[in-house]
Amino acid sequence: MWAVRGKISADPNIGFAWLRMIGSIIVVVDHSSPLLDPTWLTIFPASWHTSPGYVALMGFFAMSGYQIQDSWLRDPSWWRFSARRLLRIMPPLVVVLAVTVFVIGPLVTTWPVDAYFAHEQTWRYLIGTMVLFLMQHHLPGVFDDNPYPWSVNGSLWTLPMELLGYGIVLVVGVIIALGVSRLVLFPLLAGMFVADGMLRATFEYHGAGGSLLLIPIGSTVSFLVPFVIGMILRTYRDRIPFKPLLAWLLLGLWLVLHQTPAARFALAIMASYGAITLAMHWPWRLERWAPYVHGSYGTYIWAFPIQQLLIMAGVRKLWLLVLIAVPAAYLAGQLSWRLVEEPTQRLRKHLATPAARPGPPLLSAPAAPPAARTASAPGVGSAALPPAWQAGKPR
């Protein structure tokens, strides 16, 4: 527990874990609509021009920027930093890809099994998606008769953007270590705001600028804006007040500016500051449930194929899909956390880590908090769908 101006709050790392799990469930719910009817990109009415999953994604990337920057500042070693990040993001991904290709695929494909394994697309999906930047979305004959046949696991498309965020932390960290002022973060953010305004990506449109190795540039910039905001909030946390009232005011500002050109900037700022502030003020009574809210990454990366399987089995009602998919995805996330993520995180003990560097307190607390007790999770994806299949048809 932490004391914040006389009030008791939960460990912010537990707040982050709660918010990630809640956000993952929001994404599962939001994905249910386009998976049943590809003309609906979100569970909200189209006239609202917003998606709860997309808003959650902005918060996810901000929390990642904050926590990954914290990881670097505690141990600014490029190789240990890189090893920790790969240990975090890759093992669960490899497992879900292996199960998808070698278990789900042969069981549900409409192709003969030998033809399925003989086709190069099966191996392109496995290897290309594992590489992330050569990501594939289709397996031969898998979910071809579903309403949304264009992607086996469309949720994975944001993971390369998360990896690019890790790269930003590493490059900026090295530049600052060479003597450049940490103020360099502000022109970086300004440049990304300008690029985001030019590319104009939304949850309905992946923006101008084309793609880089199958990754849409416009959407990538939009998602990395809150990531960099999170980096700044961590770097200057000793000078920035995290006030719930200000978070609510920013939410109101975004609602007022909604459907105006300024809305994209208000959304990024609101979601970033709001998510991190909420984590800082998370109710301490919820700390007891912390063991059950880790696993948001697994929940997210398993949900999409689980939903596709349920639809293939005959589920066609939105409420029924949500009712079954949410607990099933949560259970898959818990299994991923306990059987894959926790064991692989223990491998970090083999990294020779120096004593953590002292830093300013996470909150306005009597004493500085200890190092994070739990590993930060990658930012999970949005309700927005993969670039080649958004709006229900290939482009």
C-alpha positions as CSV (number, residue, x, y, z in Angstrom):
1,M,0.0,0.0,0.0
2,W,1.0,3.6,-0.6
3,A,0.2,6.8,1.2
4,V,-0.9,9.6,-1.1
5,R,-1.6,12.8,0.7
6,G,-3.1,10.9,3.6
7,K,-5.0,8.4,1.5
8,I,-4.1,4.8,1.1
9,S,-3.8,3.4,-2.4
10,A,-2.7,0.0,-3.8
11,D,0.8,-0.6,-5.1
12,P,0.6,1.1,-8.6
13,N,2.0,-2.1,-10.2
14,I,-1.2,-3.8,-9.0
15,G,-3.2,-0.9,-10.4
16,F,-1.5,-1.4,-13.8
17,A,-2.3,-5.1,-13.7
18,W,-5.9,-4.5,-13.0
19,L,-6.2,-1.9,-15.7
20,R,-4.5,-4.2,-18.2
21,M,-6.9,-7.1,-17.4
22,I,-10.0,-4.8,-17.6
23,G,-8.7,-3.4,-20.9
24,S,-8.1,-6.9,-22.3
25,I,-11.7,-7.9,-21.5
26,I,-13.0,-4.7,-23.1
27,V,-11.1,-5.7,-26.3
28,V,-12.6,-9.2,-26.2
29,V,-16.1,-7.7,-26.0
30,D,-15.4,-5.1,-28.7
31,H,-13.9,-7.8,-31.1
32,S,-17.1,-9.9,-30.7
33,S,-19.1,-7.5,-32.9
34,P,-16.9,-7.5,-36.1
35,L,-16.2,-11.2,-35.8
36,L,-20.0,-11.8,-36.1
37,D,-20.6,-9.1,-38.6
38,P,-17.6,-7.5,-40.3
39,T,-19.6,-4.4,-41.3
40,W,-19.5,-3.4,-37.6
41,L,-16.0,-2.5,-36.5
42,T,-16.9,-2.0,-32.8
43,I,-19.7,-2.9,-30.4
44,F,-20.6,0.8,-30.2
45,P,-23.1,2.3,-32.8
46,A,-21.2,3.4,-36.0
47,S,-22.5,6.9,-35.6
48,W,-20.5,7.3,-32.4
49,H,-17.2,7.0,-34.3
50,T,-15.4,5.6,-31.4
51,S,-14.4,2.2,-30.0
52,P,-13.9,1.2,-26.4
53,G,-11.1,-1.1,-27.4
54,Y,-9.3,1.7,-29.2
55,V,-9.5,3.9,-26.2
56,A,-8.3,1.1,-24.0
57,L,-5.4,0.6,-26.4
58,M,-4.2,4.2,-26.0
59,G,-4.1,3.5,-22.2
60,F,-2.3,0.2,-22.7
61,F,0.5,1.9,-24.8
62,A,0.8,4.7,-22.3
63,M,1.2,2.2,-19.4
64,S,3.8,0.3,-21.4
65,G,5.7,3.5,-22.1
66,Y,5.7,4.3,-18.4
67,Q,6.7,0.8,-17.2
68,I,9.3,0.1,-19.9
69,Q,10.9,3.4,-19.3
70,D,11.0,2.6,-15.6
71,S,12.7,-0.7,-16.5
72,W,15.4,1.1,-18.5
73,L,16.0,3.7,-15.8
74,R,16.4,1.1,-13.1
75,D,19.0,-0.8,-15.2
76,P,20.2,1.0,-18.3
77,S,22.0,-1.9,-19.9
78,W,21.1,-2.4,-23.6
79,W,21.5,-6.1,-23.6
80,R,19.8,-6.8,-20.3
81,F,17.0,-4.5,-21.3
82,S,16.6,-6.3,-24.6
83,A,16.7,-9.8,-23.0
84,R,14.0,-8.8,-20.5
85,R,11.8,-7.5,-23.2
86,L,12.1,-10.6,-25.4
87,L,11.6,-12.9,-22.4
88,R,8.3,-11.0,-21.8
89,I,6.8,-10.8,-25.2
90,M,8.1,-13.9,-27.1
91,P,7.3,-17.1,-25.0
92,P,3.5,-16.5,-24.8
93,L,3.5,-15.6,-28.5
94,V,5.4,-18.7,-29.5
95,V,3.1,-20.9,-27.5
96,V,-0.1,-19.4,-29.0
97,L,1.3,-19.7,-32.5
98,A,2.4,-23.3,-32.0
99,V,-1.0,-24.3,-30.7
100,T,-2.7,-22.5,-33.5
101,V,-0.7,-24.1,-36.2
102,F,-0.2,-27.6,-34.9
103,V,-3.5,-28.1,-33.0
104,I,-6.3,-25.8,-34.0
105,G,-5.3,-25.7,-37.7
106,P,-5.3,-29.4,-38.4
107,L,-8.5,-29.9,-36.4
108,V,-10.6,-27.2,-38.1
109,T,-9.1,-26.7,-41.6
110,T,-11.3,-27.6,-44.6
111,W,-8.1,-28.8,-46.4
112,P,-6.7,-32.3,-46.1
113,V,-4.3,-32.3,-43.2
114,D,-1.3,-33.3,-45.4
115,A,-2.1,-30.5,-47.9
116,Y,-2.4,-28.1,-44.9
117,F,1.1,-28.9,-43.7
118,A,2.5,-29.0,-47.2
119,H,1.4,-25.5,-48.1
120,E,3.9,-22.7,-47.6
121,Q,1.4,-20.4,-46.1
122,T,1.2,-22.6,-43.0
123,W,4.9,-22.1,-42.4
124,R,4.8,-18.4,-43.4
125,Y,2.2,-17.9,-40.8
126,L,4.2,-19.6,-38.1
127,I,7.6,-18.1,-38.9
128,G,6.5,-14.7,-40.2
129,T,4.2,-14.0,-37.3
130,M,6.8,-15.1,-34.8
131,V,9.2,-12.5,-36.4
132,L,6.3,-10.0,-35.9
133,F,7.3,-7.6,-38.7
134,L,6.5,-10.3,-41.3
135,M,3.1,-11.1,-39.7
136,Q,0.6,-13.2,-41.5
137,H,-3.1,-13.6,-40.7
138,H,-4.3,-16.6,-42.7
139,L,-3.9,-20.3,-42.4
140,P,-5.0,-22.6,-45.2
141,G,-8.7,-23.5,-44.7
142,V,-8.8,-22.3,-41.2
143,F,-12.0,-20.3,-40.3
144,D,-12.7,-19.8,-44.0
145,D,-16.5,-20.3,-43.4
146,N,-16.7,-17.9,-40.5
147,P,-18.2,-14.4,-41.0
148,Y,-14.7,-13.0,-40.5
149,P,-12.5,-15.4,-42.5
150,W,-9.6,-13.0,-43.0
151,S,-7.6,-13.5,-39.8
152,V,-6.9,-16.4,-37.5
153,N,-5.7,-14.2,-34.7
154,G,-6.2,-10.5,-35.7
155,S,-5.2,-9.3,-32.2
156,L,-1.5,-9.9,-32.8
157,W,-1.2,-7.1,-35.3
158,T,-0.3,-4.5,-32.6
159,L,2.6,-6.5,-31.1
160,P,5.2,-5.1,-33.7
161,M,4.2,-1.6,-32.6
162,E,4.8,-2.6,-29.0
163,L,8.3,-3.9,-30.0
164,L,9.0,-0.6,-31.8
165,G,8.1,1.2,-28.5
166,Y,10.8,-0.9,-26.8
167,G,13.2,0.2,-29.4
168,I,12.3,3.9,-28.8
169,V,13.1,3.5,-25.1
170,L,16.4,1.8,-25.9
171,V,17.5,4.4,-28.5
172,V,16.5,7.4,-26.4
173,G,18.1,5.8,-23.3
174,V,21.4,5.4,-25.1
175,I,21.2,8.9,-26.5
176,I,20.7,10.4,-23.0
177,A,23.5,8.2,-21.6
178,L,25.8,9.8,-24.2
179,G,25.1,13.2,-22.7
180,V,22.0,14.5,-24.4
181,S,19.5,16.1,-22.1
182,R,16.4,14.1,-21.3
183,L,14.4,17.0,-22.7
184,V,14.9,15.3,-26.0
185,L,11.7,13.4,-25.2
186,F,9.7,16.6,-25.8
187,P,10.8,17.2,-29.5
188,L,10.3,13.5,-30.0
189,L,6.7,13.7,-28.8
190,A,6.1,16.9,-30.8
191,G,7.3,15.2,-34.0
192,M,5.1,12.3,-33.4
193,F,2.1,14.6,-32.8
194,V,2.8,16.3,-36.1
195,A,3.1,13.0,-37.9
196,D,0.0,11.7,-36.3
197,G,-1.9,14.8,-37.4
198,M,-0.7,14.3,-41.0
199,L,-1.4,10.5,-41.2
200,R,-4.8,10.8,-39.5
201,A,-5.2,7.1,-38.4
202,T,-8.3,6.2,-36.4
203,F,-9.8,2.9,-35.4
204,E,-11.8,3.0,-38.6
205,Y,-8.9,3.9,-40.9
206,H,-5.2,2.9,-40.7
207,G,-4.1,6.3,-42.0
208,A,-2.0,7.5,-44.8
209,G,1.7,6.6,-45.3
210,G,1.3,3.0,-46.4
211,S,3.0,0.2,-44.4
212,L,6.4,-0.9,-43.3
213,L,6.8,-4.7,-43.7
214,L,3.1,-5.1,-43.5
215,I,2.7,-2.9,-40.4
216,P,0.5,0.2,-41.1
217,I,2.6,3.4,-40.4
218,G,-0.4,5.6,-39.6
219,S,-1.7,3.3,-36.9
220,T,1.8,2.7,-35.5
221,V,2.4,6.4,-35.0
222,S,-1.0,6.9,-33.4
223,F,-0.3,4.1,-30.9
224,L,3.3,5.2,-30.1
225,V,2.1,8.8,-29.2
226,P,0.7,7.6,-25.9
227,F,3.7,5.3,-25.5
228,V,6.1,8.4,-25.6
229,I,3.7,10.3,-23.3
230,G,4.0,7.4,-20.8
231,M,7.8,7.6,-21.1
232,I,7.7,11.3,-20.3
233,L,5.3,10.8,-17.3
234,R,7.8,8.3,-15.9
235,T,10.9,10.4,-16.6
236,Y,9.4,13.4,-14.9
237,R,7.2,11.7,-12.3
238,D,8.9,13.7,-9.6
239,R,7.6,16.9,-11.1
240,I,4.2,15.9,-12.6
241,P,1.2,15.6,-10.2
242,F,-1.1,12.7,-10.8
243,K,-4.5,14.2,-9.9
244,P,-7.8,12.3,-10.5
245,L,-9.6,15.6,-10.9
246,L,-7.3,16.5,-13.8
247,A,-7.9,13.1,-15.3
248,W,-11.6,13.7,-15.3
249,L,-11.2,17.1,-16.8
250,L,-9.2,15.7,-19.6
251,L,-11.9,13.1,-20.2
252,G,-14.4,15.9,-20.4
253,L,-12.2,17.8,-22.9
254,W,-11.9,14.7,-25.1
255,L,-15.7,14.3,-25.1
256,V,-16.2,17.9,-26.0
257,L,-13.6,17.7,-28.8
258,H,-14.9,14.3,-30.1
259,Q,-15.4,14.2,-33.9
260,T,-13.2,17.3,-34.3
261,P,-9.6,17.2,-35.7
262,A,-8.2,17.9,-32.2
263,A,-9.9,14.8,-30.8
264,R,-6.9,12.5,-31.7
265,F,-4.6,14.6,-29.6
266,A,-7.0,15.0,-26.7
267,L,-7.6,11.2,-26.7
268,A,-3.9,10.4,-26.5
269,I,-3.3,12.8,-23.7
270,M,-6.5,11.8,-21.8
271,A,-6.0,8.1,-22.1
272,S,-2.3,8.3,-21.1
273,Y,-2.6,10.6,-18.1
274,G,-5.9,8.9,-17.0
275,A,-4.6,5.4,-17.1
276,I,-1.4,6.1,-15.2
277,T,-3.2,8.3,-12.7
278,L,-5.8,5.7,-12.1
279,A,-3.1,3.1,-11.5
280,M,-1.5,5.5,-8.9
281,H,-4.8,5.8,-7.0
282,W,-6.0,2.2,-7.3
283,P,-8.0,1.1,-4.3
284,W,-5.9,-0.7,-1.8
285,R,-8.7,-3.1,-0.9
286,L,-8.3,-4.7,-4.4
287,E,-4.7,-5.7,-3.7
288,R,-5.8,-9.0,-2.3
289,W,-7.0,-10.0,-5.8
290,A,-3.7,-9.2,-7.5
291,P,-2.9,-12.9,-8.2
292,Y,-6.0,-13.1,-10.4
293,V,-5.5,-10.1,-12.6
294,H,-2.1,-11.0,-14.0
295,G,-2.3,-12.7,-17.4
296,S,-3.8,-9.8,-19.4
297,Y,-1.3,-10.5,-22.2
298,G,-2.4,-14.1,-22.5
299,T,-6.0,-13.2,-22.3
300,Y,-5.6,-10.9,-25.2
301,I,-3.6,-13.1,-27.5
302,W,-5.8,-16.2,-26.9
303,A,-9.2,-14.5,-27.2
304,F,-9.4,-14.0,-30.9
305,P,-8.9,-17.7,-31.9
306,I,-11.2,-18.7,-29.0
307,Q,-13.9,-16.4,-30.4
308,Q,-13.4,-17.8,-33.9
309,L,-13.7,-21.4,-32.6
310,L,-16.9,-20.5,-30.8
311,I,-18.4,-18.9,-33.9
312,M,-17.3,-21.9,-35.9
313,A,-19.2,-24.1,-33.4
314,G,-22.4,-22.2,-34.1
315,V,-22.5,-19.2,-31.7
316,R,-24.1,-16.4,-33.6
317,K,-25.6,-14.2,-30.9
318,L,-23.5,-11.3,-29.7
319,W,-24.5,-11.6,-26.0
320,L,-23.8,-15.4,-26.1
321,L,-20.4,-14.9,-27.7
322,V,-19.4,-12.4,-25.1
323,L,-20.8,-14.5,-22.3
324,I,-18.7,-17.5,-23.3
325,A,-15.6,-15.9,-24.8
326,V,-14.8,-13.6,-21.8
327,P,-14.4,-16.3,-19.2
328,A,-12.7,-18.7,-21.7
329,A,-10.2,-16.0,-22.7
330,Y,-9.6,-15.1,-19.1
331,L,-8.9,-18.8,-18.2
332,A,-6.5,-19.0,-21.2
333,G,-4.7,-15.9,-19.9
334,Q,-4.4,-17.4,-16.4
335,L,-2.9,-20.6,-17.8
336,S,-0.6,-18.6,-20.0
337,W,0.6,-16.6,-17.0
338,R,1.1,-19.5,-14.7
339,L,2.5,-22.1,-17.1
340,V,4.4,-19.9,-19.6
341,E,5.0,-16.3,-18.4
342,E,5.9,-16.8,-14.7
343,P,8.3,-19.6,-15.5
344,T,10.1,-17.7,-18.3
345,Q,10.2,-14.6,-16.2
346,R,12.2,-16.5,-13.6
347,L,14.9,-16.9,-16.2
348,R,15.7,-13.2,-15.5
349,K,17.7,-14.3,-12.5
350,H,20.4,-15.4,-14.9
351,L,20.9,-11.8,-16.0
352,A,23.5,-10.2,-13.9
353,T,21.6,-7.2,-12.7
354,P,23.3,-4.5,-10.6
355,A,21.5,-2.9,-7.6
356,A,18.6,-0.9,-8.7
357,R,19.4,2.8,-9.1
358,P,17.6,5.1,-6.6
359,G,15.0,7.3,-8.1
360,P,12.2,9.6,-7.1
361,P,9.2,8.0,-5.4
362,L,6.4,6.7,-7.6
363,L,3.9,8.7,-5.5
364,S,4.1,11.5,-3.1
365,A,4.9,8.9,-0.4
366,P,7.0,9.0,2.7
367,A,9.6,6.8,1.1
368,A,10.6,5.7,-2.4
369,P,8.9,2.4,-3.5
370,P,10.9,-0.7,-4.1
371,A,11.5,-2.1,-7.6
372,A,8.4,-3.3,-9.4
373,R,7.3,-6.7,-8.0
374,T,5.7,-7.8,-11.3
375,A,7.0,-7.8,-14.9
376,S,5.3,-5.3,-17.1
377,A,3.1,-6.8,-19.8
378,P,3.2,-5.8,-23.4
379,G,0.4,-3.5,-24.5
380,V,-2.4,-5.5,-25.9
381,G,-4.2,-4.7,-29.0
382,S,-7.2,-2.6,-29.9
383,A,-10.6,-3.3,-31.2
384,A,-9.3,-2.0,-34.5
385,L,-8.7,-4.9,-36.9
386,P,-5.7,-5.9,-39.0
387,P,-5.0,-3.5,-41.8
388,A,-5.7,-5.8,-44.8
389,W,-9.0,-6.9,-43.4
390,Q,-10.5,-3.9,-41.7
391,A,-14.0,-3.1,-42.7
392,G,-14.6,-6.8,-43.6
393,K,-12.9,-7.0,-46.9
394,P,-9.4,-7.3,-48.3
395,R,-7.8,-4.1,-49.6
